[in-house]
Amino acid sequence: ASPLVKVIHTLLKVLVYENLDFPGSDVAVLFSPDAEHCQYLCTQHPACLFFSFIRPDCTVDNRHFHCFLKSTPSGQPTVQPCLSQVYQHVDFYGADYRQLFTADYEECQRACTHDPACQFFTFLTDDFTPEKYR
């Protein structure tokens, strides 16, 4: 392989986040049959630095097969941080994708903030009802 190809391969870092949208920063919206093709479309667009693809089995967004080519000044996607506000006695029912046992809500909040897919969390204490969820 030529030195140019080696440089491109060492600089290209591909990360795939499933079930995570990077809202905004669209430079183009195209139809695509799958995420791999969407990635190809991104490599062919001069301004595209990353993309979001909505799969046909998505249940939270009906824009199936849409490929959103994206760019930001930093070249990195903007990930929404976990909610910083703490709400007492509120359960964000459903949408659970991960369970952790942490010492306190602050540790749970830190874990959420460091997880790009996490937007909010529920921390259950010993007095949470129903008991089967503690």
C-alpha positions in Angstrom: 0.0 0.0 0.0 1.1 3.5 -0.6 2.2 5.8 2.3 -0.9 7.9 1.7 -3.2 4.9 2.3 -1.3 4.1 5.5 -1.7 7.6 6.8 -5.4 7.6 6.0 -5.9 4.2 7.7 -4.0 5.4 10.8 -6.0 8.6 11.0 -9.4 7.1 10.3 -11.0 6.0 13.6 -14.4 4.4 13.1 -16.7 4.3 16.1 -20.3 2.9 15.9 -22.8 3.9 18.5 -26.1 2.0 18.1 -29.4 3.6 19.2 -27.8 7.0 19.6 -28.8 10.1 17.6 -26.5 13.1 17.2 -29.2 15.8 16.9 -28.6 18.7 14.6 -25.5 19.6 12.6 -26.9 18.0 9.4 -25.2 18.9 6.1 -27.3 16.6 4.0 -30.2 14.1 4.4 -30.2 11.2 2.0 -32.0 7.8 1.6 -29.7 4.8 2.3 -30.4 1.0 2.5 -28.2 0.5 5.6 -25.7 2.1 7.9 -22.7 0.9 5.9 -24.0 2.6 2.8 -24.7 5.7 4.9 -21.1 5.6 6.0 -20.0 5.4 2.4 -22.1 8.4 1.5 -20.5 10.3 4.4 -17.0 9.5 3.0 -18.0 10.9 -0.4 -19.4 14.2 0.9 -16.7 16.8 1.4 -18.2 18.3 4.6 -19.4 15.1 6.3 -17.4 14.1 9.4 -20.0 11.6 10.9 -23.5 10.5 10.4 -26.7 9.1 11.9 -28.8 6.4 10.2 -32.3 5.4 11.1 -32.8 1.7 10.7 -36.1 0.2 9.4 -36.8 -1.4 12.8 -36.6 1.9 14.7 -39.6 2.5 16.9 -38.9 6.0 18.1 -38.5 7.7 14.7 -40.4 6.8 11.6 -37.9 8.3 9.1 -36.7 4.8 8.3 -33.7 4.5 5.8 -32.7 8.2 6.3 -29.0 8.9 6.4 -28.1 12.2 8.1 -24.7 13.4 7.1 -23.2 15.7 9.8 -20.4 18.1 10.6 -19.4 20.2 13.6 -16.5 22.7 14.0 -14.8 20.3 16.4 -15.2 17.4 14.0 -16.9 15.5 16.9 -20.5 14.7 17.5 -22.3 16.7 20.2 -23.5 14.3 22.8 -26.2 15.6 25.1 -25.0 15.2 28.7 -27.0 13.4 31.3 -29.6 15.7 33.1 -27.8 17.6 35.9 -31.0 18.3 37.8 -32.0 15.6 40.3 -35.7 14.9 40.8 -36.7 13.2 44.1 -39.2 10.4 43.9 -39.4 10.3 40.1 -39.0 7.1 38.1 -38.2 7.6 34.4 -40.3 4.5 33.6 -39.2 2.4 30.6 -36.3 3.0 28.2 -34.0 1.1 30.5 -31.0 -0.3 28.7 -28.6 -0.8 31.6 -28.6 -1.5 35.3 -25.9 -0.7 37.8 -25.5 -1.0 41.5 -24.0 2.2 42.8 -23.4 3.5 46.3 -25.4 6.7 45.8 -27.1 8.8 43.1 -24.0 10.9 42.5 -22.1 7.8 41.3 -25.1 6.8 39.2 -25.2 10.3 37.7 -21.5 10.1 36.9 -21.9 6.8 35.1 -24.8 8.3 33.1 -22.8 11.4 32.2 -19.9 9.3 31.0 -22.1 7.1 28.8 -22.8 8.8 25.5 -26.2 6.9 25.1 -27.4 7.9 28.6 -29.7 11.0 28.8 -31.3 10.4 32.2 -31.3 7.8 35.0 -33.3 6.5 37.9 -31.7 5.7 41.2 -33.7 3.4 43.5 -33.3 3.5 47.2 -34.3 0.9 49.9 -37.7 2.6 50.3 -38.7 2.5 46.6 -41.9 0.7 45.8 -42.6 -1.7 44.3 -40.1 -3.7 46.3 -39.2 -6.1 43.4 -37.3 -3.3 41.6 -34.9 -2.6 44.4 
